Amino acid sequence: MRRPPAPLRSARWFAADDMRGFAHRQRMQQMGLRREDVLGRPIVAIVNTWSDLSPCHAHLRERAEAVKRGVLMAGGMPFELPAMSLGEVMVKPTTMLYRNFLAMEVEELLRSLPVDGAVLLGGCDKTTPGLLMGAISMGLPALFCPAGPMLNDRHRGKAVGAGTHTRMFWDEYQAGHLGQDEWVRLESRMTRSPGTCNTMGTASTMTAIAEALGLAPTGSTSIPAMDAAHPRMAADCGARIVTMIAEGLTPQRLLTRGAFLNAAAVQMALGGSTNAAVHILALAGRAGVPLSLADLDAVARRVPVLANVFPSGDRLMEDFYYAGGLPALMNRLREQLSLGELTAAGCTLGEALQGLEAGDDDVIRPLARPVSPHGALAVLGGNLAPNGAVIKPSAASAGLLRHRGPARVFDGQPEMLAAMADPSLEVDEHTVLVLRNAGPVGAPGMPEWGGLPIPKKLLQAGVRDMVRISDARMSGTHYGTCVLHVSPESAVGGPLALVRNGDIIELDVAARRLHLDVDAAELERRRAAWSPPAPAYARGYVRLYQQHVTQAHQGCDLDFLQGTAPTPEPAIF
Ligand code: FES
């Protein structure tokens, strides 16, 4: 049996020859385990975000068994621990409201139980940052085992992907170009197997960021969920965490500023989700690494989009895997990366990437032939977003990246949705649609409402994109000229709260400018007349969330969870 050199944390529970140690060992024996199964062996928590209402994680109970096999064969003892499952589509009002809840749960699960390290099973959007944030704050060796993307699908001979094509088909259905029979048939398409969305949405972006940070095995995050390589990778995770425990390889040893800048470069080269801007700042905040929106913008200016995957490109995640996956993409970026960063494998990033070259130049483009001349992210400033806002130029309409138009303002999602179906709504293709009260505090939870629908009468007239501005987020699978994450948000008095119908708004992405063309004195008059919306939650988790959530440019973590101040280990009596 492999014996780690340092005393095991779990020995505090199991090794003592006293009444407490007796009780802890006795309760293990109650489950049929032997004394030697828990004494002197690394105890590995398999934190599993499986649930029956989380389709992207439908296979994770089986994968937990593969992880266990790896742990056992390496001489460790695995215990599977369920954690909150944030299935993106089912959880309302938004999984983002519960990302920090999951992070707290993971941190306290690991702290309160006799474990020496953890394998984290997840992948659907907020699950990845939630698992990682908790593990970083707990500080035990931890390895992320990604759920993997679902299989490709085709419709009428063309690749169709989860999320991206749902919106496209809905627009065509609204415009009267798609019949109801086909619309109903499409319900069984695009999501062909368990696994995360097969477009470059938030899930694939965030799992790739986990890998780029060194927190997941090299190459693991591109493997399709239903490929036989996936359970093999899960078993490898189980074996590797046992060694990581022996090496004392904690997230803190991996998470340098260089690692975070590598992760940002990967986000940009993937044409990754704008949501990553929030999550990467939250992860850095947990690791105590200084990182800002300005850093992300600087990376976006130097790293082009190389992954030809929806919504920036026209292929799907399975194609990306066949082309070599993330290691191949990172090899294309070698000169933009800090290759000396340590990875979970115990070697440097440069060593881990050796020999893993791209096999398809159309799917993973060379630097000289990017997918889009526009980057994956631009951070905007100006009097409408003093602390920043973001847009994804590669998924926007080139003709709208510089635009002036009159605002049509909506104070909330229900009002906005009702108006979009109204044929008398006073809008045209030049109108700038503005949604407020959709931020971290206001919504609450900053839902993915920022891809505001195009008004039905304009869809029928052939309009498919408009400038849209909100303090919300947008699904990473979506596309359009959508300015998101406006900070500070309207519900805490950000300038978005002061916009009125007909005000002229100017967007200039090249100049990184978002400007409300109203003079300062008038804005001050409006501010004096403004009052915040009354809080809708008098109790419970959401009340706590609204009182402590930070703004988008700070990562939307709860303020008391940020930082690296030590938390004492639990007393064992
Ligand atoms: Fe789970 Fe997209 S809904 S990854």
Residues whose N, C-alpha, C, O or C-beta is under 5 A from the ligand:
A	BS01	FES	C56 E88 V89 G123 C124 D125 T196 C197 A203
